[in-house]
Amino acid sequence: MSNYHTVDGQLPPSSTATAPVQTEGRQLNSAEKKAIVAATLGTIVEYTDWVIYATFSSILAKQFFPAGDGVTALLSVLAVFAVGFIMRPIGGAVLGQLADRYGRKKGLTLSILLMSVASLVIGICPNYESIGIAAPIILVIARLVQGFSAGGEFGSASAFLIESAPAHRRAFAGSWQWFAINAGTLVSFLLGFALASMGSDTALYDWGWRVAFVIAALMGLITLWIRLSVRETEIFKSKIASHGKKRPIRELLFSHRRDAMRVIGIAMAGNLLNYVWMVSYPNQVHLITGMSIRDTLLAGVVSVGVSLVLMPFAGKLADRVGRRPVLIAFAIASILWAWPSFGLLHPGISLLEVTLIQTVSMVIMTGFGAASAVTMAEQFPAEVRVTGIALPYALSVTLFGGTAPYLMAAMAGWGYGGWFWIYLAVISAISLVVYLRMPETRGQPLR
């Protein structure tokens, strides 16, 4: 990959006068496209493996926990879902430092390998009826490994995408990170929908869910090969050559605390709404309305599919008008849609109505997806960029994303499910304040 295409779109000092000049209208070259493909495919697999747990949470509750109270079993499996988030900040710190010191490529390959192995373990693990208490213990360990992996994936992939793009296409490149996250969710929904359609509910509960986990794990092997074939970003290599290997955690804590706190504020509303409106929504619609899992997954497939079509265009918009306007519009729309997204659900609701409600939610989420990754990446210099994104982002995911499904289910069980929308609106309002106060980074050179 050429230096003058990757160091923020600027020519390095040693370039000759005849070297190609970065132009505002230049399209992505083949190396830049390959970098986007490698990062995007890997994140799709990562989030298929990560989200498929939530997709099959009601089934896993019966497989890995004692038979009895269905609500207690579901809360138990959602607690394991939340436990995985405990490891995300640790994964963000460890894999972030690895990527900042030794290269984004190393961080990306290790994260996909760990996630795939953990998914395979879940897919082949015997259930509670067969091995007793060992089943939930194995499930917890596998989920901790997945959390560790996911904690490093977002930072490494975001930095790799933004550093591999020319200056005027950074938001477009970064939007593929959330395209991949949504696509991973879509794949998990499609797997669930296909398996639910191919056989009886009994087959889905007995072995169908295992097929989904095994397929997701095998997808990781293909992606691992693709990621091994791409080059390291030139901006990383040039920064390491000129500044040497630093201590990213130390740099983050002592020199970039304010930037790290800003990343938490940028990400908190998006992470919360992602796990509420996308990851957990099919199960919640099933519990609230009585609609079949098959139909709720179909609604999810349609709504997430719409978001995938819109995401790159929203990224181009963030390159044209700036990151702040897109994020501000996302936050305002989220506040206004917080109540309707749940208040309009009721027993007997039609599949079309559920699909429209979830589609509106996902259209709103494209604003966050289009501008968040690039905004976070532009807060930090190359020597600490992955750690600067990964650690505070993982903290935000843990605090606001990982707890959301459990809190939502618990409030519903206690009879206060109708008030959950207030939490969504308040967190969105806090992020709105962050967006209004943060500086615009469009057009600024990468450090």
Protein Blocks (a to p, Z undefined) as FASTA:
>chain_A
ZZklmngoiacfkbcfkbccddfklccdfklmmmmmmmmmmmmmmmmmmmmmmmmmmmmm
mmmpccdjfklmmmmmmmmmmmmmmmmmmmmmmmmmmmmmnojklmmmmmmmmmmmmmmm
mmmpccfklnommlmmmmmmmmmmmmmmmmmmmmmmmmmmmmmpcfklmmmmmmmmmmmm
mmmmmmmmmmmmmmmmmmcfklmmmmmmmmmmmmmmmmmmmmmmmmmmpccdfklmmmmm
mnopadfklmmmmmmmmmmmmmmmmmmmmmmmmmmmmmmmmmmmmmmnopafklmmmmmm
mmmmmmmmmmmmmmmmmmmnojklmmmmmmmmmmmmmmmmmmmgcehiafklmmmmmmmm
mmmmmmmmmmmmmmmmmmpcfklmmmmmmmmmmmmmmmmmmmmmmmmmmmmmnopmmmmm
mmmmmmmmmmmmmmmmpccfehiacZZ
